[in-house]
Amino acid sequence: MPRGYRDRADDSLLTLLGDLPELVTNLVKAEIDAAKAWISRTSKDAGIGSVWFLVALFFLFWAVPVILVFAIAGLSSWWPVWLSAIVVFGILILAVLLFALLGILKFRKVLARQNPAQAVAEDIRLVKEAGDDEF
């Protein structure tokens, strides 16, 4: 039998009712443990996603002086300084896009997880469906 489950088809009503408090207690403990694990994973991933956004903002912050240098160099001389400013600015923008994408991917991972409230709602729905099937 998978995972220690046993066939309860032949158990009496009193046996099943006697086991009910233990089953409910185990379910509540399991849901609390699942909630703790979900909060732990979610906060870790949200923190990592926030760091990626901070890195993107850092590069964006330094992109502003580069575009200003680009404008000044473009007006004061023609090719070498202008080309250099464009290349540096392009690299910084690519870095901003890369780190922002990493942050977005991490937050999508956070939002895709089933939270404990959804798990409880699913358990309640399954119990209701099982109760409806009996009658």
C-alpha positions as CSV (number, residue, x, y, z in Angstrom):
1,M,0.0,0.0,0.0
2,P,1.4,3.4,-0.9
3,R,2.6,5.7,1.9
4,G,1.2,3.7,4.8
5,Y,-2.4,4.0,3.8
6,R,-4.7,1.1,4.8
7,D,-8.0,-0.1,3.4
8,R,-10.7,1.2,5.7
9,A,-13.6,-0.3,3.7
10,D,-14.2,-3.0,6.4
11,D,-13.8,-0.8,9.4
12,S,-16.9,-0.2,11.5
13,L,-18.5,3.2,11.9
14,L,-17.4,3.5,15.5
15,T,-13.8,2.7,14.5
16,L,-13.9,5.4,11.8
17,L,-15.4,7.9,14.2
18,G,-12.8,7.1,16.8
19,D,-10.0,7.7,14.2
20,L,-11.5,11.0,13.1
21,P,-9.9,13.3,15.8
22,E,-6.5,11.9,15.0
23,L,-7.0,12.3,11.3
24,V,-8.2,15.9,11.7
25,T,-5.3,16.7,14.0
26,N,-2.9,15.2,11.5
27,L,-4.5,17.2,8.7
28,V,-4.3,20.4,10.6
29,K,-0.6,19.8,11.5
30,A,0.2,18.9,7.9
31,E,-1.5,22.1,6.7
32,I,0.4,24.2,9.3
33,D,3.7,22.6,8.2
34,A,2.8,23.2,4.5
35,A,2.0,26.9,5.4
36,K,5.4,27.2,7.1
37,A,7.2,25.7,4.2
38,W,5.3,27.9,1.7
39,I,6.1,31.0,3.7
40,S,9.7,30.1,3.9
41,R,10.1,29.4,0.1
42,T,8.0,32.4,-0.9
43,S,9.9,34.8,1.3
44,K,13.3,33.4,0.1
45,D,12.3,33.7,-3.6
46,A,10.8,37.2,-3.1
47,G,14.0,38.3,-1.4
48,I,16.1,37.0,-4.3
49,G,13.8,38.6,-6.8
50,S,14.1,41.9,-5.0
51,V,17.9,41.7,-5.1
52,W,17.8,41.2,-8.9
53,F,15.6,44.3,-9.2
54,L,18.0,46.2,-7.0
55,V,20.9,45.1,-9.3
56,A,18.9,46.2,-12.3
57,L,18.2,49.6,-10.6
58,F,21.9,49.9,-9.8
59,F,22.8,49.6,-13.5
60,L,20.0,51.9,-14.5
61,F,21.3,54.5,-12.1
62,W,24.7,54.4,-13.7
63,A,23.1,54.4,-17.2
64,V,21.9,58.0,-16.7
65,P,25.4,59.6,-16.5
66,V,26.5,57.5,-19.4
67,I,23.7,58.9,-21.6
68,L,24.7,62.4,-20.5
69,V,28.3,61.6,-21.4
70,F,27.0,60.3,-24.7
71,A,25.2,63.5,-25.5
72,I,28.2,65.7,-24.6
73,A,30.7,63.6,-26.4
74,G,28.4,63.4,-29.5
75,L,28.3,67.1,-29.6
76,S,31.9,67.8,-28.9
77,S,33.6,65.3,-31.1
78,W,32.5,63.0,-33.8
79,W,33.2,59.3,-33.8
80,P,35.4,57.6,-31.1
81,V,33.9,59.1,-27.9
82,W,30.4,58.9,-29.4
83,L,30.8,55.3,-30.3
84,S,32.2,54.5,-26.9
85,A,29.3,56.1,-25.1
86,I,26.8,54.2,-27.2
87,V,28.5,50.9,-26.6
88,V,28.7,51.4,-22.8
89,F,25.1,52.6,-22.7
90,G,24.0,49.6,-24.7
91,I,25.9,47.2,-22.4
92,L,24.3,48.8,-19.3
93,I,20.8,48.6,-20.8
94,L,21.4,44.9,-21.6
95,A,22.5,44.4,-18.0
96,V,19.3,46.2,-16.8
97,L,17.1,44.0,-19.0
98,L,18.9,40.8,-17.9
99,F,18.6,41.5,-14.2
100,A,15.0,42.7,-14.5
101,L,14.1,39.5,-16.4
102,L,15.7,37.4,-13.7
103,G,13.7,39.3,-11.1
104,I,10.4,38.8,-13.1
105,L,11.1,35.1,-13.5
106,K,11.7,34.7,-9.8
107,F,8.5,36.6,-8.9
108,R,6.5,34.5,-11.5
109,K,7.8,31.4,-9.7
110,V,6.5,32.9,-6.4
111,L,3.1,33.7,-7.8
112,A,2.7,30.3,-9.5
113,R,2.9,28.4,-6.2
114,Q,-0.2,27.1,-4.5
115,N,-0.5,28.9,-1.1
116,P,-1.8,27.2,2.0
117,A,-5.3,28.8,1.8
118,Q,-5.7,27.3,-1.7
119,A,-4.6,23.9,-0.3
120,V,-7.2,24.1,2.5
121,A,-9.9,25.2,0.0
122,E,-9.0,22.2,-2.2
123,D,-9.2,19.8,0.8
124,I,-12.6,21.2,1.7
125,R,-13.8,20.8,-1.8
126,L,-12.6,17.2,-1.9
127,V,-14.3,16.4,1.4
128,K,-17.5,17.9,0.1
129,E,-17.3,16.0,-3.1
130,A,-16.6,12.8,-1.2
131,G,-19.6,13.5,1.0
132,D,-21.8,14.1,-1.9
133,D,-20.7,10.8,-3.5
134,E,-21.7,8.8,-0.4
135,F,-25.4,9.7,-0.6
